[in-house]
Amino acid sequence: MDWKKLYEAAKEPLRLLVLSVIPVALVYFETLEAGWAVALIFVLRFIDKYLHLKAPEGEAGGLVRF
């Protein structure tokens, strides 16, 4: 089994998991409504993807650095 390919395939779901921790915690502590948390996850995902695409070649970019 090629572990590098498995790691590369697991990066996207892991990025989403890491980005969703903050909004889910805000909903848990009743600081934010669930609908706004979903919107915040989408905004954070968009920013992460944009920064990831704009990063120089060979460097990890984005909000989540993997």
Backbone torsions as a table, in degrees:
resi	resn	phi	psi	omega
1	MET	NA	135.7	179.9
2	ASP	-90.7	106.0	-175.4
3	TRP	-70.1	-28.6	179.7
4	LYS	-65.2	-41.3	178.0
5	LYS	-66.6	-38.4	178.0
6	LEU	-64.7	-41.7	177.9
7	TYR	-64.3	-43.3	178.8
8	GLU	-62.7	-38.0	179.2
9	ALA	-71.3	-28.9	-177.9
10	ALA	-84.2	-11.0	-176.4
11	LYS	-62.4	-45.0	-176.9
12	GLU	-61.5	-50.5	177.3
13	PRO	-63.1	-34.2	178.3
14	LEU	-67.2	-38.5	176.1
15	ARG	-59.3	-46.5	-179.8
16	LEU	-63.3	-39.6	178.3
17	LEU	-62.6	-45.7	-179.4
18	VAL	-64.9	-42.1	-179.2
19	LEU	-69.2	-25.7	-177.3
20	SER	-87.1	-6.7	-178.3
21	VAL	-63.4	-45.4	-176.9
22	ILE	-64.8	-52.6	178.9
23	PRO	-61.7	-36.8	179.2
24	VAL	-67.0	-37.7	176.6
25	ALA	-65.5	-38.7	177.7
26	LEU	-64.6	-37.7	176.8
27	VAL	-68.2	-40.0	-179.1
28	TYR	-60.4	-41.8	-179.7
29	PHE	-87.8	11.3	175.0
30	GLU	58.0	35.3	174.8
31	THR	-91.0	-22.4	-174.0
32	LEU	-140.1	145.6	176.7
33	GLU	-78.9	156.5	-175.3
34	ALA	-61.9	-38.6	179.4
35	GLY	-62.4	-40.1	178.4
36	TRP	-70.4	-31.3	178.3
37	ALA	-65.1	-40.3	178.2
38	VAL	-63.6	-43.2	178.2
39	ALA	-63.3	-40.2	179.0
40	LEU	-65.0	-37.0	176.7
41	ILE	-62.4	-43.1	178.3
42	PHE	-63.8	-40.7	179.5
43	VAL	-65.2	-45.7	178.9
44	LEU	-63.3	-38.1	178.4
45	ARG	-65.2	-41.6	178.1
46	PHE	-62.7	-46.1	179.4
47	ILE	-62.6	-43.2	179.3
48	ASP	-61.3	-45.2	-179.5
49	LYS	-64.9	-41.7	179.1
50	TYR	-61.9	-48.0	179.4
51	LEU	-66.5	-34.2	178.3
52	HIS	-64.9	-40.3	-179.9
53	LEU	-73.5	-28.2	-178.6
54	LYS	-87.3	-6.6	-179.0
55	ALA	-68.4	145.5	176.4
56	PRO	-60.2	152.0	-178.2
57	GLU	-58.0	132.1	177.3
58	GLY	90.2	-6.8	179.1
59	GLU	-108.5	146.3	174.5
60	ALA	-79.5	127.9	-179.4
61	GLY	-122.8	-178.2	178.6
62	GLY	95.3	-179.7	177.0
63	LEU	-72.4	-36.6	177.1
64	VAL	-100.5	122.0	-170.7
65	ARG	-90.3	42.5	172.0
66	PHE	-140.6	NA	NA
